[in-house]
Amino acid sequence: MNDKINLHYIVDGNDFMSAGEASGDVKRVLKKLGLNSDIIRKTSIAMYEGEINMVIHSNGGEADVEITKDYILITLRDYGKGIENIDKAMEEGFSTAPDNIRSLGFGAGMGLPNMKSYSDEIVVESEVGKGTTVKMKINIL
């Protein structure tokens, strides 16, 4: 692959049925490009966790994916309530998901920790009342 590929998705908030569509499409693209299955798995899991977080916590948002020969960069932006304490949110098991979301099997507090563990670099920026941007980089080489 000589050029970069840019993909853009709208993540519908409060719709668990459509959550995962963007990460599923990215997975198909990466498979068509013939990338290593470990890279595909890491990318798919990291992006899916981000999609679910957007559905649970922010009524959706946008996802941009840049694929180059060297890396995959996933940028997730939402305009939700924001994260009050990013360090705390990165702790396994910490969750602000309401009980109705937990009763669906989501909100176990593994979203951001999984995003961190399945990406090579992660940057989380958030402003309370304005939203959150998460950038995850997965190295290909």
C-alpha positions in Angstrom: 0.0 0.0 0.0 1.6 3.3 -1.1 -1.1 5.8 -0.2 -3.1 6.2 2.9 -6.7 5.3 3.2 -9.1 7.5 5.1 -12.4 6.2 6.4 -15.1 8.2 8.2 -18.1 6.9 10.2 -21.0 8.3 12.2 -21.6 6.3 15.4 -25.3 6.4 16.2 -25.9 7.0 19.9 -28.2 4.9 22.1 -28.3 2.2 19.3 -26.6 -0.9 20.5 -27.8 -2.8 17.4 -25.6 -0.6 15.1 -22.6 -0.4 17.5 -19.8 -2.3 15.9 -20.8 -1.5 12.3 -17.8 0.9 11.9 -15.3 -1.5 13.5 -16.7 -4.3 11.4 -16.2 -2.3 8.2 -12.7 -1.4 9.2 -12.0 -5.1 9.8 -13.2 -6.0 6.3 -11.0 -3.3 4.8 -7.9 -4.5 6.7 -8.6 -8.1 5.6 -8.8 -7.0 2.0 -5.5 -5.2 2.4 -4.0 -8.5 3.6 -2.8 -7.2 6.9 -1.6 -9.5 9.7 -4.5 -11.1 11.7 -3.0 -9.8 15.0 -3.1 -6.2 13.7 -6.7 -6.7 12.5 -7.8 -8.1 15.8 -6.1 -5.3 17.8 -7.7 -2.6 15.6 -11.1 -4.2 15.7 -11.2 -4.6 19.4 -9.9 -1.1 20.2 -12.3 0.5 17.8 -15.3 -1.6 18.9 -14.6 -0.6 22.6 -14.6 3.1 21.5 -17.9 2.7 19.6 -19.6 1.1 22.6 -18.3 3.9 24.8 -19.8 6.5 22.4 -23.1 4.7 22.4 -23.2 4.3 26.2 -21.8 7.7 27.4 -22.3 10.3 24.7 -25.2 9.7 22.3 -22.8 8.8 19.5 -20.1 10.6 17.7 -17.7 10.3 14.8 -14.9 7.9 14.0 -12.0 8.5 11.5 -9.6 5.9 10.5 -6.3 6.5 8.7 -4.5 3.5 7.3 -1.0 3.7 6.1 1.7 1.1 5.4 3.2 1.9 8.8 0.2 2.4 11.2 -3.5 2.6 11.7 -4.8 5.8 13.4 -8.3 5.7 14.9 -9.7 9.1 16.0 -13.0 8.9 18.0 -14.9 12.2 18.7 -18.0 12.6 20.7 -19.9 15.6 22.0 -21.1 14.0 25.2 -20.7 14.9 28.8 -17.0 14.4 28.9 -14.8 12.5 31.3 -14.2 14.1 34.7 -11.2 12.1 35.7 -9.3 10.4 32.8 -6.8 8.6 35.0 -9.7 7.1 37.0 -11.5 6.2 33.8 -8.4 4.3 32.6 -8.6 2.0 35.6 -10.0 -1.5 35.0 -13.5 -1.8 36.5 -14.2 1.9 36.9 -17.5 2.7 35.2 -20.0 5.5 35.2 -22.5 3.5 33.1 -26.0 3.5 34.5 -27.7 0.3 35.8 -29.9 -0.1 32.7 -26.7 -0.3 30.6 -25.1 -2.7 33.0 -28.2 -4.9 32.8 -27.5 -5.3 29.1 -24.1 -6.6 29.8 -22.2 -3.4 29.1 -20.5 -0.9 31.3 -18.1 -3.2 33.1 -15.4 -0.5 33.1 -13.1 -2.2 30.6 -13.7 0.2 27.6 -10.7 2.6 28.0 -8.4 0.0 29.6 -9.0 -2.4 26.6 -8.6 0.5 24.1 -5.2 1.2 25.8 -4.1 -2.5 25.9 -5.0 -3.1 22.2 -3.3 0.0 20.8 0.3 0.9 20.7 -0.4 4.6 21.6 -3.4 6.2 23.0 -4.3 9.8 23.8 -7.5 10.7 25.6 -8.6 14.4 25.7 -11.8 15.4 27.4 -13.6 18.5 28.5 -16.6 18.1 30.9 -19.7 19.3 29.2 -18.1 19.4 25.7 -17.0 15.8 24.9 -14.1 13.5 24.4 -11.6 12.7 21.7 -9.6 9.4 21.8 -6.7 8.8 19.4 -5.4 5.3 19.1 -2.4 4.2 17.0 -1.7 0.6 16.0 1.7 0.1 14.5 1.8 -2.2 11.4 5.6 -2.6 11.1 
